[in-house]
């Protein structure tokens, strides 16, 4: 095998890994300090992450010290365990737990029914947005 074929094989392996990571999120986005495997996505480490999972019943955990931007479909369960902002958009019925001490912001689109649970402070409702750990903004 020459250098060119080794480089092509390495590039193909990298691209295959990217395709598998995207497929794990239902063909959508997993960027930053996150990883997806099937319907389970987790954000860990020190950086922020963005996850979009359109598969039914996707489970997402935000445990990074940075901020998480999460978009999920119906039947999803999101656990916000980090100290940063956990900004969740539910495009279907979902459950969000906010136990990390950071601010959780949950927006329900359409006729979705979102349940913000485990909030150690009062939950503030601002139209279709529920906030735990902070005021209504924007």
C-alpha positions, 0 to 999 in steps of 0.5 A, a space after each residue: 500500500 502506498 502513501 496515497 492509498 493509506 491516506 484515502 483509507 484513513 479519510 474514508 474511516 474518518 468519514 464513516 465515523 462521522 456518518 455513524 455519529 450523525 446516524 446515531 442522532 437520527 441523521 441530525 447534529 451532534 457537535 462539541 463535547 458530545 457523542 451519540 449511540 443509537 437513541 442515547 446522546 451525552 454531552 460531557 467534558 468542559 466544552 459546550 455541545 449541540 445535539 439534535 435527535 429526531 428519533 422517537 424516545 431519544 435520551 440526552 444527558 447534558 453533564 458538561 461544564 459548558 452550555 448545551 443546546 438540545 433539540 429532541 422529538 416526541 417521547 424524549 427524556 433530557 437530563 440536565 446535570 451540568 452547571 451551565 445553561 441547558 437550552 432544550 427545544 421539544 418538538 413533541 412530548 418530552 420530559 426534562 430533569 434539571 438537577 445540575 444547578 445550572 439554568 434550564 430553559 425548555 421550549 415546547 413547539 406546537 401542541 407538545 407537552 413538556 414536563 420540567 421536573 426536578 427543579 430545585 427552584 421555582 419554575 417560571 413559565 413564559 409563554 411556551 417556555 419553562 425556566 428553572 434557575 433563572 428569569 424569563 429572557 428574550 
